[in-house]
Amino acid sequence: MGSLSIPIYAYHNKWSGAVLKLCAIPDAHKPGAIRHLYLDLVQERGGIPLQLTTDKGSEIGWQTTVQSIFREVYVPHIDTEIYPPSVALPSTCNMIIESLWWWLCEKVGLNIKDMILVGKHEHCFHAHDPLHHDLFYWIFVPLIQQELDWFRDYWNNHKIHKQANKEMISGHSPDDALHHPSLFHGTSCLVCIPEDAQAEMWNILDKEVGQRDEHLSWYSTEFCAGLQLYMKHLVLLTAP
């Protein structure tokens, strides 16, 4: 498939087992892209985790900066030596997220791969044609995101087997534990971040790192312009 790739980035809550976010993004190694994704998560959840655990990599810089600033401002009384705002682990040690990738591959990943490779094997796709690259992303990114959304819903609502010797909770669905931690003898450690503070962080980082389209757009500028023109003509042709 040439240089084509559809990276996937996820946020997984350790205690409940819930998948908080599961997204296809153009480049999972760009710090600017991941900071947009992390601020999306903060907006959706209304706050940050007490601690953010990530793989070691070049992409984590801005999101760990955001995490540290919000921690320092909104919960300054929590000792960062005991509970650091973020921890970076080798991917081989970050088992919480690594185990999720296996299940994702088993449930939807192999089917997605087979679906994509049909176009290659039947010579519908030409790896050296830039237009085919844009068309590939235009067709497959929404389909893959739909599958990721399905997996996230499935995962968050499936029941985890009861394990008597497990230190963490078991015998629950991740979504129940995430939204009702007290029912499972847990306490929410979400650090609430006011909306105006989130907006200010967006504005600051947009100037420092670049806006959303610069990091999360899948298509070339020329393709977007041509597609908009085509869709406009299509609407005119199909209008009653």
N, C-alpha and C positions, 0 to 999 in steps of 0.2 A: 504493500500500500504506500510505498515511498515514504515521504516525511509526514504523512497524516497520523494524527494521534488524538485521542479524546481522553485526557486525564480526568480523574475523579478525585475529589477532595471531600473528606467527611469529618464531622465532629460527633464524638460518641461519649455519652455520659457514663462514667465508670460505675457509680453506685447503682443506678437504676437499670443500666444496660441499654438505655434508649439512644437511638440515633437522632441527634438534634438537627443535623443538616447533611445532605448527601447531594453533591452537585458536580455536573460535568463543567469543566472550565478550560479555556484555551491553553493555559500554561500553569501547571501546578508548582513551578519553580520560580515564579516571579513574585517578589515580596509585595509589589503593588496590587497584584490580583488577589492575593490571600488576605491582604488588609481589607479590601472591599468585601470579601466574603465574610471575614470575621465581624466587621461592623454590621453586615446584614444579620448575622446571628445575634449580636447584641441587641439590635432593634427588634428582632422577632421574639427574643426571650425576655426583653426588658432589662437585661443586666448581663453581668459577666460571671463566670465561675470563680470560686475562691482561688483555684489553681488551674492553670492551663498546661497540659502535658502534650508535647509535640515530638515528632522526629527531629533529629538534627539535620538542618539543611538551610540553604541560602534563602528559602522562601519565608522563614519564620520571623524575620527581623521586625517588620512593621506591626504584625499582630501581637508580638510579645511586648513591643513598646506601648501599644494601646492598652494591653492588659495591665502592664505595670503602672501606667499613669492613672488609670481608673482605680486600681487597687489603692494606690497611695493617697488619692484624693478622697475616696468614699469609705474606705475602711483602714485608716492610718493606724488604728490601735492593734491590728493583727500583726504579730511578729513575723517579718519576712524571713527571718532565719529559720523559724519552725515551719512556717507555711509560705514558701516562696511563691510569688505571683505566677511564675512559669517554670517549667522544667523541660529540658530537651534531652531526649533519650536516643540511643541508636535504634534504628527501626526494628532490629532483631529483639530488642528489649521492650518495645512498645506493644505488648501483646494484646492490649485491649482493642486497638484499631487493627492490628495485623490479623487477628482472628475474624474480624468482621469481613475483611476482604475475601477470605476463604468462602464464607457463607454467601456473600454477594456473587462470587464467581459460580458457585454451585446452583444458585436459584435463578439468576438471570444472565450472568456474564457469558457463559458458553453459548447460550442461544443468541445473544447479541452478536458475538463473534461470528457465528455461522451465518447470520443474516447479512452482516457486512461483507463477508468474504464471497458471497454469491455474486456480487457485482464485479469482483476481481476475476473470479474463475470463469464467468460468462463474458468477460471482456467488455463490460458496460462502462468500466471506469479506466481512465488513462492517467497514470500517476504523474506524468510530466505536463499535463494540461492544467494551468492555473484555474481555469473556469471550472474544471471538474473538482478541484479542491474545494472551492466555494460551494458548489452544488452539493458535494458530499456533506459538508457541515450543515448546510441549510436543510437537507433532508434528514440526516441521522441524529444530529444533536437533540432536536425536540423528541424524537422517538426514544433515544437513550435516556433522556431526562425523565420521560414518562415511566420507563422501566425502573429507574432509580427511585422515583416517588412511590411506585408500587411496592418495591422492596422495603423502603423505609416504613411504610404503613404496615406491611406484613410483619416486619421485625418488631416494631414497637407494640404490636397487639398480640404477638404469639406468647404462649405461656412457657416460661422457663421451668424445666424440671426441678422438682424439689431435691435438694442435695443436703443431707444432714450434716456433713462435715465441712460445708462451704462457709468461709468466714463472712462473705457478702450475702445479701439476701437471695433467696431462690423461691421457686413455687409461685411466681408472680408474672404479670405481663409488664414489660418495661414502661409502657405508657402510664399504667396505674401507679407504679412507684414514683415516676417522675412528677406526676401531678398531685399525688396524695401521699407524700413521704411519711407522714405521721401514722398512716395505717400500717406501715411496715417498720415502725420504730426508728424512723429516720427524721432528719431535719434538713430543710432546704438551706443550702449555703449560697444561693444566688445573691450576688451583690447588685442591688438595683441601681441603675444608672438613669438619671433624669433625661428626658427627651431633648431638652435644650443643650445638655452636655454632649449628647450623642451628635446632635447637629453641628455643634462647634467643632468636634473632632473631625467630622466629615469635611467641613470647610477647610480646616487647617491642612489635612492630609491631601485633599484635592489639589491644593496649591503646591504641596511638597512633592507628591508622588504622581499626580495625574488623575484625571477623572475616570469614571467607570468605563466608558467606551474605549479608552486607551488600553485597558488591561483585560476586559472581558468580552470584547467583540470577536466573533468567529470569522467574520468576512472582510474582504478588502473593501476599501471605500468605493472603488469602481463597481464592484458587484452589488453593493447596497444601492448605489444610484441607479444602476440598470434594473435591479429588481423592483424598486419603487416605481420606476417608469412603466415597467411591464405590468405590474399589478394595477396601476392606474388605468392603463389601456384595457386590461381585462375586465375591470369594473364597468368601464364605459360600454364594452361590447356585450356584457351580460345584463346590463340594466334594462328593465322593462320599458 
